């Protein structure tokens, strides 16, 4: 893991746009008559065996959520000039520090937290599911402005029914041309046949420097969907290479629990993650993608970009707050 503390000393002069989702996240602890339910496995076993048929939930807090919202909070904390174009029609988003523009109703997410993991149940917003670039156009005075940022973080493709069509339309628009960091969300919920058109749409973005940021499960799903059964690569770097080639990416990135891996034209770059004791199990990948976008926009070397992404993600899961530059540098100083 590279030492990036000097780079974190001053904010890079970069702008970041994040879009298009948003959610109201309500966090709960779970218990039954026997006491706290400490793990997903414990909950599943109690349900499967009939040990308990009803559970109590203890509402801990309600906070802004959604991939683009999480990414915007991280980019803002790093010092980027950040604008969020999301689905923010709820008072929970009123105190966000970055510039905000709402395109409709957010999703409603119940996060059930356990000692070693979390489970999310989502009531998706029809506004998000039906989102299109036309909705963004109605929300702004000048359609090109969101795409003038040094980096655009485009999240949650998996939850938008016409997400591929929106990317295709973006390719036809004479806007932007900086970094486009795509974090597609939980693609495992999608049909495999949707993957090839998605990668084709990314490949058509000739005027952009496109990066894709995915976790292990998402990477496996995407790569297996576009390779012959049993013939696709099993190793992470091989799967990233499949995405890099088919989507004509500048860089394909895995944000894994143990390491981040990138494949670009120069080859494979690996950055081990710091071992941590987690207290949060959702939202880390979004912060990784924001850190990656910030670093790429600032022209950091890819290994430093991966390091920053890892630091943003691991700081969040250990502290349950989004880390700014000073907090990240101090935290890294204790571990490097």
C-alpha positions as MATLAB code, in Angstrom:
seq = 'XXXXXXXXXXXXXXXXXXXXXXXXXXXXXXXXXXXXXXXXXXXXXXXXXXXXXXXXXXXXXXXXXXXXXXXXXXXXXXXXXXXXXXXXXXXXXXXXXXXXXXXXXXXXXXXXXXXXXXXXXXXXXXXXXXXXXXXXXXXXXXXXXXXXXXXXXXXXXXXXXXXXXXXXXXXXXXXXXXXXXXXXXXXXXXXXXXXXXXXXXXXXXXXXXXXXXXXXXXXXXXXXXXXXXXXXXXXXXXXXXXXXXXXXXXXXXXXXXXXXXXXXXXXXXXXXXXXXXXXXXXXXXXXXXXXXXXXXXXXXXXXXXXXXXXXXXXXXXXXXXXXXXXXXXXXXXXXX';
ca = [
       0.000    0.000    0.000;
       1.524    3.304   -1.086;
       1.987    6.242    1.275;
      -0.294    8.988   -0.060;
      -0.149   11.306    2.951;
       1.765   13.994    1.065;
      -0.851   13.972   -1.695;
      -3.597   14.391    0.915;
      -1.967   17.460    2.439;
      -3.704   19.800   -0.007;
      -6.983   19.465   -1.853;
      -6.614   18.790   -5.553;
      -8.243   21.396   -7.790;
     -10.820   19.007   -9.247;
     -14.578   18.913   -9.733;
     -16.758   15.824   -9.379;
     -20.345   15.198  -10.463;
     -22.287   12.271   -8.934;
     -25.568   10.847  -10.267;
     -28.356    9.603  -10.454;
     -29.880    7.785   -7.429;
     -30.610    8.455   -3.759;
     -32.193    6.655   -0.840;
     -33.431    7.217    2.679;
     -31.514    4.655    4.762;
     -33.045    3.543    8.045;
     -30.732    1.394   10.159;
     -32.004   -1.223   12.594;
     -30.740   -3.819   15.029;
     -32.710   -7.068   15.183;
     -33.731   -9.190   18.147;
     -36.244  -11.835   19.097;
     -37.460  -13.212   22.418;
     -34.043  -14.807   22.997;
     -32.167  -11.548   22.540;
     -30.085   -9.937   19.832;
     -29.765  -11.680   16.484;
     -26.036  -11.354   15.893;
     -25.551  -12.539   12.301;
     -27.334  -13.135    9.018;
     -26.770  -16.858    9.509;
     -28.352  -16.643   12.943;
     -31.383  -14.849   11.530;
     -31.705  -17.348    8.688;
     -31.459  -20.304   11.024;
     -34.085  -18.913   13.393;
     -36.450  -18.352   10.481;
     -35.765  -21.726    8.828;
     -36.170  -23.751   12.026;
     -39.209  -21.860   13.231;
     -37.306  -20.889   16.378;
     -38.820  -17.447   16.069;
     -41.682  -16.201   13.944;
     -41.495  -12.551   14.893;
     -38.621  -10.179   15.452;
     -38.233   -6.783   17.061;
     -36.231   -4.047   15.390;
     -34.521   -1.162   17.148;
     -34.318    1.894   14.908;
     -30.818    3.371   15.310;
     -30.814    6.242   12.831;
     -31.979    7.554    9.479;
     -29.448    9.020    7.073;
     -28.926   10.010    3.441;
     -28.070    7.034    1.284;
     -27.753    5.798   -2.248;
     -24.617    5.140   -4.236;
     -24.365    8.591   -5.786;
     -25.088   10.266   -2.440;
     -22.389    8.240   -0.678;
     -19.938    9.027   -3.469;
     -20.770   12.739   -3.333;
     -20.238   12.870    0.421;
     -16.822   11.281   -0.032;
     -15.770   13.536   -2.906;
     -16.870   16.586   -0.919;
     -14.912   15.390    2.134;
     -11.775   15.085    0.006;
     -12.146   18.693   -1.061;
     -13.484   18.289   -4.591;
     -15.935   20.830   -5.976;
     -18.833   18.386   -5.834;
     -22.302   18.457   -7.371;
     -24.917   15.763   -6.754;
     -27.743   15.154   -9.224;
     -29.878   12.548   -7.514;
     -33.320   11.602   -6.314;
     -33.409   13.738   -3.211;
     -37.026   14.717   -2.518;
     -36.757   14.161    1.241;
     -35.692   16.295    4.196;
     -32.877   13.848    5.067;
     -30.832   15.330    2.219;
     -31.229   18.960    3.320;
     -27.958   19.081    5.257;
     -25.661   17.688    2.562;
     -22.693   20.005    2.153;
     -22.296   19.662   -1.605;
     -24.363   21.292   -4.345;
     -27.550   19.274   -4.892;
     -30.180   18.943   -7.600;
     -33.145   16.593   -7.200;
     -34.802   14.593   -9.951;
     -37.511   12.966   -7.863;
     -38.377   10.540   -5.107;
     -35.593    8.536   -3.406;
     -35.662    4.843   -2.656;
     -36.500    3.680    0.863;
     -33.953    1.277    2.365;
     -34.135   -0.682    5.611;
     -30.644   -1.753    6.695;
     -30.622   -4.554    9.260;
     -27.226   -4.588   10.923;
     -25.516   -7.567   12.516;
     -22.168   -8.066   14.207;
     -20.378   -9.126   11.018;
     -22.609   -8.042    8.129;
     -25.772   -6.234    7.090;
     -28.855   -6.984    4.990;
     -30.734   -4.353    3.022;
     -34.385   -4.429    2.006;
     -35.190   -1.799   -0.598;
     -38.440   -0.248   -1.723;
     -37.214    1.122   -5.019;
     -38.345    4.492   -6.251;
     -40.285    4.451   -9.529;
     -38.573    7.754  -10.318;
     -35.178    6.030  -10.162;
     -36.299    2.933  -12.035;
     -37.681    5.078  -14.868;
     -34.854    7.627  -14.841;
     -33.530    8.934  -18.150;
     -31.223   11.743  -19.245;
     -34.357   13.778  -19.993;
     -35.010   13.911  -16.231;
     -31.572   15.381  -15.679;
     -32.168   17.872  -18.457;
     -35.354   19.072  -16.725;
     -33.516   19.496  -13.424;
     -30.815   21.849  -14.708;
     -30.630   25.066  -16.684;
     -27.798   23.799  -18.879;
     -27.597   20.059  -19.618;
     -23.872   20.209  -20.290;
     -22.889   21.614  -16.879;
     -22.990   18.332  -14.889;
     -20.696   16.737  -17.449;
     -18.118   19.529  -17.403;
     -16.667   18.106  -14.176;
     -13.215   16.573  -14.198;
     -14.819   13.300  -13.127;
     -18.406   12.066  -13.315;
     -19.327    9.215  -10.959;
     -22.265    7.369  -12.546;
     -23.751    4.843  -10.144;
     -26.470    2.220   -9.822;
     -26.917    1.273  -13.475;
     -28.483   -1.945  -12.179;
     -31.496   -0.127  -10.697;
     -32.305    1.980  -13.747;
     -34.393    0.200  -16.358;
     -33.093    2.371  -19.199;
     -29.569    2.754  -17.814;
     -27.913    1.403  -20.947;
     -30.041    3.664  -23.129;
     -28.945    6.657  -21.037;
     -25.286    5.774  -21.603;
     -25.930    5.389  -25.322;
     -27.574    8.802  -25.394;
     -24.660   10.333  -23.489;
     -22.308    9.040  -26.200;
     -24.328   10.967  -28.783;
     -24.339   14.228  -26.813;
     -21.613   16.800  -27.320;
     -20.868   17.173  -23.596;
     -18.094   16.349  -21.190;
     -15.124   14.240  -22.047;
     -13.283   13.849  -18.748;
     -13.268   10.778  -16.528;
     -16.474    8.753  -16.303;
     -16.295    6.370  -13.333;
     -19.137    3.859  -13.554;
     -20.068    1.904  -10.423;
     -22.963   -0.163  -11.755;
     -24.378   -1.370   -8.449;
     -25.678   -4.853   -7.724;
     -25.606   -6.253  -11.250;
     -26.372   -9.735   -9.931;
     -30.026   -8.635   -9.807;
     -29.995   -8.080  -13.587;
     -30.486  -10.525  -16.438;
     -27.249  -11.757  -18.001;
     -28.436  -10.711  -21.453;
     -28.319   -7.055  -20.319;
     -24.556   -7.146  -19.756;
     -23.261   -7.190  -23.354;
     -25.340   -4.116  -24.390;
     -24.141   -2.346  -21.234;
     -20.490   -2.984  -22.116;
     -21.154   -1.958  -25.728;
     -22.637    1.328  -24.497;
     -19.500    1.999  -22.442;
     -17.325    1.212  -25.452;
     -19.244    3.794  -27.507;
     -18.228    6.628  -25.153;
     -15.301    7.565  -27.369;
     -14.886   11.075  -25.966;
     -14.632    9.931  -22.345;
     -11.968    8.229  -20.248;
     -14.113    5.441  -18.808;
     -13.399    3.480  -15.642;
     -15.576    0.729  -14.202;
     -15.453   -0.011  -10.461;
     -16.996   -3.264   -9.184;
     -16.770   -5.684   -6.262;
     -15.934   -9.398   -6.490;
     -19.478  -10.648   -7.019;
     -20.285   -7.975   -9.597;
     -17.049   -8.650  -11.473;
     -17.740  -12.383  -11.642;
     -21.295  -11.833  -12.868;
     -20.305   -9.359  -15.588;
     -17.406  -11.457  -16.885;
     -19.334  -14.728  -16.872;
     -22.270  -13.128  -18.692;
     -20.102  -12.352  -21.735;
     -17.935  -15.485  -21.891;
     -18.763  -19.040  -22.821;
     -19.938  -21.178  -19.918;
     -16.947  -22.687  -18.163;
     -14.446  -20.922  -20.428;
     -14.160  -17.511  -18.765;
     -11.156  -16.652  -16.591;
     -11.451  -17.498  -12.925;
      -8.858  -15.073  -11.600;
      -9.791  -11.469  -10.887;
      -7.237   -9.895  -13.229;
      -8.467  -12.072  -16.097;
     -12.055  -11.054  -15.511;
     -11.043   -7.397  -15.335;
      -9.210   -7.850  -18.636;
     -12.442   -9.127  -20.207;
     -14.248   -5.954  -19.148;
     -11.312   -3.762  -20.135;
     -11.324   -5.178  -23.658;
     -15.047   -5.515  -24.341;
     -16.003   -2.112  -22.931;
     -12.871   -0.419  -24.311;
     -12.139    0.982  -20.861;
      -9.344    3.244  -19.760;
      -9.208    1.144  -16.601;
     -11.207   -1.692  -15.049;
     -11.074   -1.780  -11.249;
     -11.994   -4.303   -8.584;
     -12.621   -2.924   -5.102;
     -12.219   -6.088   -3.060;
     -12.162   -6.613    0.677;
      -8.505   -7.675    0.718;
      -7.131   -5.688   -2.208;
      -7.949   -3.399   -5.075;
      -6.924   -4.517   -8.561;
      -6.777   -2.464  -11.755;
      -6.257   -3.439  -15.370;
      -5.312   -0.766  -17.888;
      -3.158   -0.557  -21.002;
       0.000   -0.892  -18.893;
      -1.089   -4.158  -17.278;
      -2.250   -5.216  -13.811;
      -1.843   -3.105  -10.659;
      -2.587   -4.491   -7.213;
      -2.975   -2.600   -3.960;
      -3.512   -4.590   -0.753;
      -6.050   -3.247    1.679;
      -5.397   -2.635    5.347;
      -6.874   -5.229    7.714;
      -9.621   -3.625    9.784;
     -12.429   -4.466   12.163;
     -15.570   -3.275   10.433;
     -18.568   -1.628   12.061;
     -20.372   -0.806    8.790;
     -21.023   -3.217    5.927;
     -22.676   -1.007    3.330;
     -21.468    2.100    1.526;
     -17.756    1.281    1.359;
     -17.684    0.568   -2.377;
     -19.332    3.903   -3.168;
     -16.664    5.725   -1.215;
     -13.956    3.724   -2.951;
     -15.336    4.802   -6.329;
     -15.423    8.441   -5.232;
     -11.830    8.272   -4.017;
     -10.841    6.614   -7.283;
     -12.601    9.328   -9.307;
     -10.977   12.118   -7.272;
      -7.499   10.649   -7.760;
      -7.956    9.958  -11.463;
      -9.232   13.492  -12.002;
      -6.130   14.788  -10.199;
      -3.859   12.664  -12.446;
      -2.553   10.502   -9.619;
      -0.772    7.274  -10.635;
      -3.124    4.313  -10.654;
      -1.512    2.701   -7.605;
      -2.098    5.906   -5.593;
      -5.662    6.079   -6.880;
      -6.278    2.528   -5.651;
      -4.675    3.383   -2.319;
      -6.960    6.368   -1.855;
     -10.005    4.312   -2.791;
      -9.035    1.635   -0.274;
      -8.415    4.259    2.421;
     -11.796    5.932    1.862;
     -13.605    2.578    2.022;
     -11.809    1.129    5.040;
     -11.971    4.378    7.020;
     -15.728    4.444    6.527;
     -16.343    0.835    7.556;
     -14.238    1.253   10.707;
     -15.467    4.710   11.778;
     -19.007    4.811   10.282;
     -18.222    8.320    9.036;
     -16.828    9.602    5.751;
     -13.149   10.483    6.032;
     -11.748   13.801    4.895;
      -8.154   14.353    3.825;
      -6.774   15.142    7.283;
      -8.574   12.255    8.960;
      -7.433    9.825    6.267;
      -3.818   11.013    6.434;
      -3.758   10.721   10.226;
      -5.333    7.284   10.128;
      -2.888    6.060    7.491;
       0.050    7.426    9.501;
      -0.850    5.038   12.302;
      -0.787    2.031    9.967;
       1.897    2.546    7.341;
];
